[in-house]
Amino acid sequence: MKNIFVAGHRGMVGSAIVRQLLQKSDVNVVTRGRDELDLLDQVAVRDFFSTQKIDQVYLAAAKVGGIIANNTYPAEFIYENLTIQNNIIHSAHLAGVQELLFLGSSCIYPKLADQPMTESALLTGTLEPTNEPYAIAKIAGIKMCESYNRQYGRNYRSVMPTNLYGENDNFHPENSHVIPALLRRFHEAKLKGDLQVVAWGSGTPMREFLHVDDMAAASIYVMNLDQATYEANTEPMLSHINVGTGVDCTIRELVETVARVVGFTGDIVFDATKPDGTPRKLMDVSRLKSLGWQASITLEQGLQTTYQWFLANQDNFRK
């Protein structure tokens, strides 16, 4: 029986990983709420690992948010993310934990990286300014894993997801990512009978979206690959793996699809004075496919199930 610690189990990705791990008969899932374990507290994290016999760690805990949140709280984004991952990775190492999976983000790649973005694009250009502090923290996490592998022979792996959405997403009207923000905005517009909805930006940027259940499945798959297979498909100092669908769409197409799923029939107006962010973000997922995994949930399928979850849970959302 493996004892598996999922850090960030109440978040969107962490909760999806827990749901899938609980379907397995040979694992014991270990979780701690913030009131039980403050991941920003180095001593508390070290004590946790020293008293628990942990075999694997999924590091899904992070401070996350959309463009507004990243622009508004850059200090918190870099400090909290660096601190959480530093505490967990180092404490896991000190406790002799051999297997850890660090969850990063596609924002680690340069703003103008060649598309689709390969793992080798890391550190080859300037980052998108709106989320640079968060991206730098995630890059540091990748390099921490690589460094502990190189120096101590650990098996610490990193996966870089594209834009995620799904059950347990943050539907805050200002601090959420694009899909939950759009779902909520169109839903509320439909209820109020609004004749139009204003979407940020020109609608021309290209984006790729991955349902969180696919992300959880990919994470568990990569974590449990045997070392020989994993090393044959990665480079020692380039060990992170992209996770995505390999398919993107314009923001305009996304907005129109969300409107259709929600049932909003009014006009859609794009406010080109608002920032677009990166022109295109598409992941090259050939490395993951070569390892034997690919996504299975289409965007429209994922949006439909996410909207149904939103309807069933909207009274519980963070305000």
Buried (B, 14 or more C-beta within 10 A) or exposed (E): EBBBBBBBBBBBBBBBBBBBBEEEEEBBBBBBEEEEBBBBEBEBBBEBBEEEEBBBBBBBBBBBBBBBBBBEBBEBBBBBBBBBBBBBBBBBBEBEBBBBBBBBBBBBBBBEBBBBBBBEBBEEEEBBBBBBBBBBBBBBBBBBBBBBBEEEEBBBBBBBBBBBBBBBBBBBEEBBBBBBBBBBBBBBBBEEEBEEBEBBBBBEBBBBBBBBBBBBBBBBBBBEBEEEEBEEBBEEEBBBBBBBBBBBBBBBBBBBBBBBBBEBEBEBEBEEEEBBBBEBBBBBBBBBEEBEBBBEBEBEEBBBBBBEBBEEEEEEBEE
